[in-house]
Amino acid sequence: MVARALRDAGCEVIYSGLHQTPEQIVETAIQEDVDGIGLSVLSGAHLTVFPRVMEILKERGIDDIVVFGGGVIPDRDVETLKQAGLAEIFTPGTSLNDIAEWVRNNLHNDE
């Protein structure tokens, strides 16, 4: 839903599908020369997957990709994820328009 909303809002979206490892996510982001990575986890693995993506980016010396996430994430975990380097966390109930506006305002746009 979020990928479609971002596309409909005029963002170029590359959807890599379900069940991607953090390594696969970062590799796709590098290959596609993205400005941002949007992560979504419904499984409860956000405290593992999201920080691992940030670690891999750091290991590879990449500091110009904005990473944001969302899903079923308890409020108590939001600050932990931001401390890990995620720029924003969207929890259930966040409007798709609000997410699209945040992306437009926070990701580099070459146009």
Secondary structure in CASP SS format (residue, H / E / C, confidence):
PFRMAT SS
TARGET T0000
AUTHOR 0000-0000-0000
METHOD secondary structure of the structure
MODEL  1
M C 1.00
V H 1.00
A H 1.00
R H 1.00
A H 1.00
L H 1.00
R H 1.00
D H 1.00
A C 1.00
G C 1.00
C C 1.00
E C 1.00
V C 1.00
I C 1.00
Y C 1.00
S C 1.00
G C 1.00
L C 1.00
H C 1.00
Q C 1.00
T C 1.00
P H 1.00
E H 1.00
Q H 1.00
I H 1.00
V H 1.00
E H 1.00
T H 1.00
A H 1.00
I H 1.00
Q H 1.00
E H 1.00
D C 1.00
V C 1.00
D C 1.00
G E 1.00
I E 1.00
G E 1.00
L E 1.00
S E 1.00
V E 1.00
L C 1.00
S C 1.00
G C 1.00
A C 1.00
H H 1.00
L H 1.00
T H 1.00
V H 1.00
F H 1.00
P H 1.00
R H 1.00
V H 1.00
M H 1.00
E H 1.00
I H 1.00
L H 1.00
K H 1.00
E H 1.00
R C 1.00
G C 1.00
I C 1.00
D C 1.00
D C 1.00
I C 1.00
V E 1.00
V E 1.00
F E 1.00
G E 1.00
G E 1.00
G E 1.00
V C 1.00
I C 1.00
P C 1.00
D H 1.00
R H 1.00
D H 1.00
V H 1.00
E H 1.00
T H 1.00
L H 1.00
K H 1.00
Q H 1.00
A C 1.00
G C 1.00
L C 1.00
A C 1.00
E E 1.00
I E 1.00
F E 1.00
T C 1.00
P C 1.00
G C 1.00
T C 1.00
S C 1.00
L H 1.00
N H 1.00
D H 1.00
I H 1.00
A H 1.00
E H 1.00
W H 1.00
V H 1.00
R H 1.00
N H 1.00
N H 1.00
L C 1.00
H C 1.00
N C 1.00
D C 1.00
E C 1.00
END
